[in-house]
């Protein structure tokens, strides 16, 4: 069963709202487990429960039950042989990096990851990996002038520019064809390598193939637009702009309608921890329409 945290808060049920927090954290941990190492996933959970235990006041039976439940899972996992569940994507990533960096002191690489958390986990993995350390691979989060490999999320795909970069790796990313083109374009050096590391037959591979198809469609569309007559092109642009303005106005009207459905005085804000009434909607004011 998946808990929708926003729905639980809307129902004003503190117990369900608190029970929804650990599943969200466990879901994040499962994503980390699928991306990097099991140890990183458990570390994420330990950090979550440690923060909750420190900042929370007025713990009730629900809180203690959730904390005790995780402690039992954490202790049982300590005896699990991690090598048996090694992430195969990390093995492929190690192979890709070693092939490009061994014997090439001037190599520079960029590795795009899904989230900031996975970026930090990948950095720790590279730092703890003996073969890559023996190969002289130095890793850093974002950029560094003296680093051979840089790890970052896809937010840097568009603006990052490293002239010496001869390796771009997209690690388990699900993005559109524009982000794919931007990432592959980061490889500036001659004889550069663009690589995708993902689970065989997984969503990432299917998405990458879809992006390649969409990239080809984009080339065809650009060629067709460039072959249009100037007058026909201008008329079509004007029509698209007119439709866009109409859509924006309709969206604004729908937003105003939703805002006027209930009075501000009917909105109540409760503390998530103790469920105490904190304020009403009419106690809040907009400053400069923001």
C-alpha positions as CSV (number, residue, x, y, z in Angstrom):
1,X,0.0,0.0,0.0
2,X,1.3,3.5,-0.9
3,X,0.6,6.4,1.3
4,X,-0.1,9.7,-0.3
5,X,1.3,12.2,2.3
6,X,-0.6,15.1,1.0
7,X,-3.9,13.3,1.2
8,X,-3.3,12.2,4.8
9,X,-2.5,15.8,5.8
10,X,-5.7,17.0,4.0
11,X,-7.7,14.5,6.1
12,X,-6.3,16.1,9.2
13,X,-5.4,12.7,10.6
14,X,-2.1,13.0,12.5
15,X,-1.6,9.2,12.9
16,X,-1.9,8.6,9.2
17,X,0.2,11.6,8.4
18,X,3.0,10.3,10.6
19,X,2.7,6.8,9.3
20,X,3.1,8.2,5.8
21,X,6.5,9.7,6.5
22,X,8.5,6.4,6.8
23,X,7.1,4.9,3.6
24,X,8.2,8.0,1.7
25,X,11.7,7.6,3.2
26,X,11.7,3.9,2.5
27,X,10.7,4.6,-1.1
28,X,13.7,7.0,-1.5
29,X,15.9,4.3,0.0
30,X,14.7,1.8,-2.5
31,X,15.6,4.2,-5.3
32,X,19.0,4.6,-3.8
33,X,19.4,0.8,-3.5
34,X,18.5,0.5,-7.2
35,X,20.9,3.2,-8.1
36,X,24.0,2.5,-5.9
37,X,24.6,0.3,-2.9
38,X,22.5,-1.3,-0.3
39,X,24.7,0.3,2.4
40,X,23.8,3.7,1.0
41,X,20.1,2.9,1.2
42,X,20.3,1.9,4.9
43,X,22.5,4.9,5.7
44,X,19.7,7.1,4.2
45,X,17.1,5.4,6.5
46,X,19.4,5.7,9.5
47,X,19.8,9.4,8.9
48,X,16.1,9.9,8.5
49,X,15.2,8.2,11.8
50,X,18.0,9.9,13.6
51,X,16.7,13.3,12.5
52,X,13.2,12.4,13.4
53,X,14.2,11.3,16.9
54,X,16.2,14.5,17.5
55,X,13.7,17.1,16.2
56,X,10.5,15.5,17.3
57,X,8.7,16.3,20.5
58,X,5.8,14.6,22.2
59,X,6.4,11.2,20.7
60,X,3.4,8.9,21.0
61,X,2.9,5.1,20.6
62,X,2.8,5.4,16.8
63,X,6.2,7.1,16.7
64,X,7.8,4.5,19.0
65,X,6.3,1.7,17.0
66,X,7.8,3.0,13.7
67,X,11.2,3.6,15.3
68,X,11.3,0.1,16.8
69,X,10.2,-1.4,13.5
70,X,13.1,0.1,11.7
71,X,15.6,-0.8,14.4
72,X,14.6,-4.5,14.0
73,X,15.1,-4.2,10.2
74,X,18.4,-2.5,10.6
75,X,19.8,-5.1,13.0
76,X,18.7,-8.0,10.8
77,X,20.3,-6.4,7.7
78,X,23.7,-6.1,9.5
79,X,24.4,-9.8,8.8
80,X,23.4,-9.6,5.1
81,X,26.3,-10.3,2.8
82,X,26.4,-7.2,0.6
83,X,28.4,-8.8,-2.2
84,X,25.6,-11.2,-3.0
85,X,23.4,-8.2,-3.8
86,X,25.9,-6.0,-5.5
87,X,24.3,-3.6,-7.9
88,X,25.2,-4.7,-11.5
89,X,25.0,-1.2,-12.8
90,X,27.9,-0.2,-10.6
91,X,30.0,-3.0,-12.1
92,X,29.2,-1.7,-15.6
93,X,30.0,1.9,-14.5
94,X,33.3,0.8,-13.1
95,X,34.2,-1.0,-16.4
96,X,33.3,2.1,-18.4
97,X,35.3,4.5,-16.2
98,X,38.4,2.2,-16.1
99,X,38.3,1.7,-19.9
100,X,38.4,5.4,-20.4
101,X,40.8,6.5,-17.6
102,X,43.4,3.7,-17.3
103,X,46.6,4.9,-19.1
104,X,45.0,8.3,-20.0
105,X,46.1,10.9,-17.5
106,X,44.5,13.7,-19.4
107,X,41.0,12.2,-19.4
108,X,38.1,14.2,-18.0
109,X,34.6,12.8,-17.4
110,X,31.1,13.9,-16.4
111,X,28.7,11.6,-14.8
112,X,25.1,12.7,-14.7
113,X,23.0,11.1,-11.9
114,X,19.3,11.2,-11.0
115,X,19.3,13.0,-7.7
116,X,21.6,14.9,-5.3
117,X,21.5,12.0,-2.9
118,X,22.6,9.5,-5.5
119,X,25.3,11.9,-6.6
120,X,26.8,11.9,-3.1
121,X,26.5,8.1,-2.9
122,X,28.3,7.7,-6.2
123,X,31.1,10.0,-4.9
124,X,31.5,7.8,-1.8
125,X,31.5,4.7,-4.0
126,X,34.3,6.1,-6.2
127,X,36.2,7.1,-3.2
128,X,35.9,3.6,-1.6
129,X,36.6,1.7,-4.9
130,X,40.1,0.4,-4.8
131,X,40.5,-0.4,-8.6
132,X,39.5,3.2,-9.5
133,X,41.7,4.7,-6.8
134,X,44.6,2.6,-8.2
135,X,43.8,3.9,-11.6
136,X,44.2,7.5,-10.3
137,X,40.5,8.5,-10.8
138,X,39.7,11.5,-8.7
139,X,36.0,12.4,-8.2
140,X,34.3,15.5,-7.0
141,X,30.7,16.7,-6.8
142,X,30.0,19.2,-9.5
143,X,33.2,20.6,-11.0
144,X,36.8,21.0,-10.0
145,X,39.8,22.1,-12.0
146,X,42.1,19.2,-10.8
147,X,39.5,16.5,-10.9
148,X,39.2,13.8,-13.5
149,X,35.6,12.9,-13.0
150,X,32.7,15.1,-11.9
151,X,29.4,13.9,-10.6
152,X,26.3,16.0,-10.9
153,X,22.6,15.9,-11.4
154,X,21.0,16.7,-14.8
155,X,20.4,20.3,-13.8
156,X,23.9,21.0,-15.1
157,X,23.4,19.3,-18.5
158,X,22.6,22.6,-20.3
159,X,25.2,25.0,-19.0
160,X,28.3,22.9,-18.1
161,X,31.2,23.2,-20.5
162,X,34.5,21.4,-19.9
163,X,36.7,21.6,-23.1
164,X,38.9,18.6,-22.0
165,X,35.8,16.4,-21.4
166,X,36.1,13.1,-23.3
167,X,33.6,11.0,-21.4
168,X,29.9,11.6,-20.6
169,X,28.0,9.0,-18.7
170,X,24.3,9.2,-18.0
171,X,23.7,6.9,-15.0
172,X,20.1,5.6,-14.7
173,X,18.4,8.8,-16.0
174,X,14.9,9.1,-17.3
175,X,14.8,12.4,-19.2
176,X,13.6,13.7,-22.5
177,X,15.5,13.9,-25.8
178,X,16.5,17.6,-25.2
179,X,18.3,16.7,-22.0
180,X,19.9,13.7,-23.8
181,X,21.3,16.0,-26.5
182,X,22.5,18.5,-24.0
183,X,24.3,15.8,-22.0
184,X,25.9,14.2,-25.0
185,X,27.0,17.6,-26.2
186,X,29.1,18.1,-23.0
187,X,31.8,15.8,-24.5
188,X,33.9,18.5,-26.1
189,X,37.3,16.7,-26.6
190,X,38.2,14.7,-29.7
191,X,37.3,11.0,-29.8
192,X,34.9,11.5,-26.9
193,X,32.7,8.7,-25.5
194,X,29.0,9.0,-24.6
195,X,27.7,6.1,-22.5
196,X,24.4,5.2,-20.9
197,X,24.5,2.9,-17.8
198,X,21.1,1.3,-17.0
199,X,19.5,-2.0,-16.2
200,X,19.1,-4.2,-19.2
201,X,15.6,-3.9,-20.5
202,X,14.7,-1.3,-18.0
203,X,12.8,2.0,-18.3
204,X,16.0,3.9,-18.8
205,X,17.0,1.9,-21.9
206,X,13.6,2.2,-23.4
207,X,13.5,5.9,-22.8
208,X,16.9,6.3,-24.3
209,X,15.8,4.6,-27.5
210,X,12.6,6.7,-27.5
211,X,14.8,9.8,-27.2
212,X,16.9,8.7,-30.1
213,X,13.7,8.4,-32.2
214,X,12.5,11.8,-31.1
215,X,15.8,13.3,-31.9
216,X,15.5,12.1,-35.5
217,X,11.9,13.4,-35.6
218,X,13.2,16.8,-34.4
219,X,15.8,16.9,-37.3
220,X,13.0,16.2,-39.8
221,X,10.8,18.8,-38.3
222,X,13.5,21.4,-38.4
223,X,14.3,20.6,-42.0
224,X,10.6,20.9,-42.9
225,X,10.2,24.3,-41.1
226,X,13.3,25.6,-42.8
227,X,11.8,24.7,-46.2
228,X,8.5,26.6,-45.5
229,X,7.8,29.9,-47.3
230,X,8.2,33.0,-45.2
231,X,4.6,34.1,-45.3
232,X,3.2,30.6,-44.4
233,X,5.8,30.4,-41.6
234,X,4.7,33.7,-40.1
235,X,1.0,32.8,-40.3
236,X,1.5,29.6,-38.5
237,X,3.6,31.2,-35.8
238,X,0.9,33.8,-35.3
239,X,-1.8,31.1,-35.0
240,X,0.2,29.2,-32.4
241,X,0.8,32.3,-30.4
242,X,-2.9,33.1,-30.4
243,X,-3.8,29.6,-29.2
244,X,-1.1,29.9,-26.5
245,X,-2.6,33.1,-25.2
246,X,-6.1,31.6,-25.1
247,X,-4.8,28.6,-23.1
248,X,-3.0,30.8,-20.6
249,X,-6.1,32.9,-20.0
250,X,-8.2,29.8,-19.5
251,X,-5.7,28.4,-17.0
252,X,-5.8,31.7,-15.1
253,X,-9.6,31.6,-14.9
254,X,-9.5,28.0,-13.7
255,X,-7.0,29.0,-11.0
256,X,-9.1,31.9,-9.8
257,X,-12.2,29.6,-9.7
258,X,-10.3,27.0,-7.5
259,X,-9.1,29.8,-5.1
260,X,-12.7,31.1,-4.6
261,X,-14.2,27.7,-3.8
262,X,-13.8,28.1,0.0
263,X,-13.4,31.0,2.4
264,X,-10.0,31.7,3.9
265,X,-11.5,31.6,7.4
266,X,-12.6,28.0,6.7
267,X,-9.0,26.8,6.2
268,X,-7.3,25.6,9.3
269,X,-3.6,24.9,9.7
270,X,-2.6,22.2,12.2
271,X,0.8,21.2,13.6
272,X,2.0,18.0,12.0
273,X,3.6,16.8,15.2
274,X,0.9,17.4,17.8
275,X,-2.1,18.3,15.6
276,X,-2.6,21.6,17.5
277,X,-4.5,24.3,15.7
278,X,-1.9,26.9,14.7
279,X,-3.8,29.4,12.5
280,X,-6.6,30.0,10.1
281,X,-6.3,30.9,6.4
282,X,-7.4,34.5,7.0
283,X,-4.5,35.0,9.4
284,X,-2.1,34.8,6.4
285,X,-1.6,37.7,4.0
286,X,0.0,38.0,0.6
287,X,2.9,40.4,0.2
288,X,3.4,41.8,-3.3
289,X,1.1,39.1,-4.7
290,X,3.6,36.4,-3.8
